[in-house]
Amino acid sequence: MLLKTMAKTPAEFAKGYDQIDFEASKVAFEYKGTINPNYSLIVKKHKDGPEYPIAQVGNSYGLVNHRDAFETVQNSISDRGLDFGKANILTWENGAIMDTRWTIKTDAKVSVGDPVGFELILQNSINGRKRFTLKGGLKMLICSNGMTSFDKKSALSIEFKHRESIHEHIQNINLQIDSLLNVFHEDIQKLQLLPQLEVSQQHGLIIIDNIARTIKLTKEDLDNVNGYFTNPDSGILNPDAKGKGLRGITGETRNAWDIYNSLTAHLRDVEKVNPTLADKKRETIADIFNGFTGEGGSTNFNRLMIPDDRPRRRAKVETVAN
């Protein structure tokens, strides 16, 4: 009966702290009236609610409750006196997997009037399907576009299997948050080079098409990106920032920063329905644009202005664009 219940676990997303405010525990795994000594059953229980089976795991599985992981990281942020807003908490598979994101305000800017915040991402599972992960990225404050670090080594900062206690890693978590903040400032310096790579409106659309092929966007996704590039203000969520040309002006000279923002605006839409997929594509895009900031960067950028006339391969429909 328990196995049948677990097999029907839905994948729908749920938001908010109440979705992680429960206690998960390991209990004996019983099947057909016999206890299997090699396995345990993970069950979760909300206050005054019934126990609900989540997953069958090996006895060596180290359970980390979402609530404990969340409070450990949030306390570390608070202890540093950082300016952060309410955490964006997302869970799926009946709360078995969690993705939590904090946006920390900074004084950093890529260009005048275009502030960038530091995004801290915490991921955890209680069913063995995702390791405990803490990583950092960037968040554009006027449009809420998320961006992963240009530094691949820092893109996945802390990751460990569920064989250890999170409490043994609190000191590492503190140190890693400091390290990620240092990398964040290095990333800002690289991003500030992108507005210098100028391009016409038409060549910008060609570059977007070539990048879309690399990251395997569907035709519908490409149309969404082109929409943000063609109508720059459409990707800006802060009404006070609209009409100021912060994402370029259609028909005038554009640049690599405008293109980058169009792509990440689309992935902001994807994140609403599939945050894991959005993060993977952000990493690929960051790698591409990182190649524009070093030696030979302008050459790499100019190569993408050459149209690719090959038939577009049918991409798997896996994203949803607003």
Summary of the structure (lengths in Angstrom):
residues: 322
radius of gyration: 21.9
end to end distance: 39.7
largest distance: 72.9
contacts: 985
relative contact order: 0.11
helix: 40%
strand: 24%
